[in-house]
Amino acid sequence: MCDFVTQIYKLPAMLKNKMILKKKYINRHEILRTLLVRRKDNESPNNLDERDIALNWTKLVEKSNLSETEIIQQIYYLKNENEIVETEFDEYNFYYHISRTGMVSYYDKKYLNQRKKEFADNIYDVLKILSTAILLIFAIITFRNNWIISNKNESEIEILKKEVLKLKNQIETEKGAHKHSR
């Protein structure tokens, strides 16, 4: 019960955080799109250098229209998923290109679908908490109403008992008066 009450108090913050669609999924999709466009525009059998289908860091930031911070937040994840490949040419001159796995992820809209799924899951969680809260409120109201009705019924029963006792006493008194009068 205490955990449930805590969840109710945290609901406004949870709604704010969970209902805002996660931008990380859009950013991942955008990075893959940017690298795919570069690959499609420049891929040919004549291109022997990986740099022909890749973008260096500056061009990736420029063409993706994402901030450096947004790219940094996602680039390691995409590398970990083997969706992009990072290659270092010269010293600290990194180039990035999309892998076949990354192309499949982009065409399947993997990250956009993950975003939708997370949003649906968050809606479900919020609805679960709200419906539980509403059911708890109904249960409390029903309990309160039943308690009031029960108390009222007990009072009415006590009144009826007193009236029955009073009638019983009257009947006994009248019987006693009839016996004496005969």
C-alpha positions in Angstrom: 0.0 0.0 0.0 2.8 2.4 0.9 4.6 1.7 -2.4 1.3 2.4 -4.3 0.9 5.8 -2.5 4.5 6.7 -3.3 3.8 5.9 -7.0 0.7 8.2 -6.9 2.8 11.0 -5.5 5.5 10.4 -8.2 2.9 10.3 -11.0 3.2 13.9 -12.2 7.0 13.7 -12.5 6.6 10.2 -14.2 4.2 11.6 -16.7 6.5 14.5 -17.5 9.5 12.2 -18.0 7.9 9.2 -19.6 5.4 11.0 -21.9 8.1 13.1 -23.5 9.2 11.0 -26.4 12.8 10.0 -26.1 14.8 12.0 -28.6 17.7 9.5 -28.5 15.7 7.2 -30.9 15.2 10.0 -33.4 18.9 11.0 -33.1 20.0 7.4 -33.8 17.7 7.2 -36.8 19.0 10.6 -38.1 22.7 9.6 -37.7 22.0 6.4 -39.7 20.1 8.4 -42.3 22.9 10.9 -42.7 25.5 8.1 -43.1 23.3 6.1 -45.5 22.8 9.2 -47.8 26.6 9.6 -47.9 27.1 6.0 -48.7 24.4 5.9 -51.4 25.6 9.1 -53.0 29.3 7.9 -53.2 29.3 4.2 -53.3 30.7 2.7 -56.5 33.2 0.0 -57.6 35.7 2.8 -58.3 35.8 4.0 -54.7 38.6 2.1 -53.0 39.0 4.4 -50.1 36.6 4.0 -47.1 36.5 7.8 -46.8 34.5 8.0 -50.0 31.5 6.5 -48.3 32.2 7.9 -44.8 31.9 11.3 -43.1 34.4 12.8 -40.8 33.2 14.2 -37.5 32.8 17.7 -38.7 30.8 16.7 -41.8 28.6 14.3 -39.7 27.7 17.1 -37.3 27.0 19.5 -40.2 25.0 17.1 -42.4 22.9 15.5 -39.6 21.8 18.8 -38.1 22.4 17.4 -34.7 24.6 19.0 -32.1 28.0 17.4 -31.2 26.6 16.4 -27.8 23.6 14.7 -29.4 25.9 12.7 -31.7 28.3 11.8 -29.0 25.4 10.5 -26.8 24.4 8.1 -29.6 27.6 7.3 -31.6 29.0 4.8 -29.1 25.7 3.0 -28.9 25.5 2.7 -32.7 29.1 1.5 -32.9 28.3 -1.1 -30.2 25.4 -2.3 -32.2 27.7 -2.6 -35.2 25.4 -0.3 -37.1 28.2 2.2 -37.9 31.9 1.8 -38.3 34.5 4.2 -37.0 37.8 4.4 -38.7 40.7 6.5 -37.8 42.7 8.1 -40.6 45.8 10.1 -39.6 45.9 10.9 -35.9 42.5 11.6 -34.3 40.8 12.1 -37.7 37.8 9.7 -37.4 35.5 8.8 -40.2 32.1 7.1 -39.8 30.1 5.0 -42.3 27.0 3.0 -42.0 27.3 -0.8 -42.0 25.0 -3.3 -43.6 23.4 -3.9 -40.2 22.9 -0.1 -39.9 21.3 0.0 -43.3 18.8 -2.7 -42.2 18.1 -0.9 -39.0 17.4 2.3 -40.9 15.2 0.7 -43.5 13.3 -1.2 -40.8 12.9 2.0 -38.8 14.3 0.1 -35.8 14.7 3.2 -33.6 11.5 4.8 -34.6 9.7 1.6 -33.7 11.5 1.4 -30.4 10.4 4.9 -29.7 6.8 4.0 -30.4 7.0 0.9 -28.3 8.5 2.8 -25.3 5.8 5.4 -25.6 3.1 2.7 -25.6 4.7 1.0 -22.6 4.8 4.3 -20.8 1.2 5.0 -21.5 0.3 1.5 -20.3 2.3 2.1 -17.0 0.5 5.4 -16.4 -2.9 4.0 -17.1 -2.2 1.0 -14.8 -1.3 3.4 -11.9 -4.3 5.7 -12.6 -6.8 2.8 -12.9 -5.4 1.3 -9.6 -5.8 4.7 -8.0 -9.4 5.1 -9.2 -10.2 1.5 -8.1 -8.7 2.3 -4.6 -10.8 5.5 -4.4 -13.9 3.6 -5.3 -13.1 0.9 -2.7 -12.6 3.5 0.0 -15.9 5.3 -0.9 -17.8 2.0 -1.0 -16.3 0.9 2.4 -17.2 4.3 3.9 -20.7 4.2 2.5 -21.2 0.6 3.8 -19.9 1.6 7.2 -22.3 4.5 7.4 -25.2 2.3 6.2 -24.2 -0.4 8.7 -24.1 2.1 11.6 -27.5 3.5 10.5 -28.9 -0.1 10.3 -27.5 -0.9 13.8 -29.2 2.3 15.1 -32.4 1.3 13.5 -32.2 -2.2 14.9 -31.6 -0.8 18.4 -34.7 1.4 18.0 -36.7 -1.6 16.7 -35.5 -3.7 19.6 -36.6 -1.0 22.1 -40.0 -0.7 20.3 -40.4 -4.5 20.4 -39.5 -4.6 24.1 -41.9 -1.8 24.7 -44.7 -3.6 22.9 -43.8 -6.9 24.7 -44.1 -5.0 28.0 -47.4 -3.5 27.0 -48.8 -6.9 25.9 -47.7 -8.5 29.2 -49.2 -5.6 31.1 -52.5 -6.0 29.3 -52.4 -9.8 29.9 -51.9 -9.2 33.5 -54.7 -6.7 33.6 -57.1 -9.2 31.9 -56.2 -11.9 34.3 -57.0 -9.7 37.3 -60.2 -8.5 35.8 -61.6 -12.1 35.4 
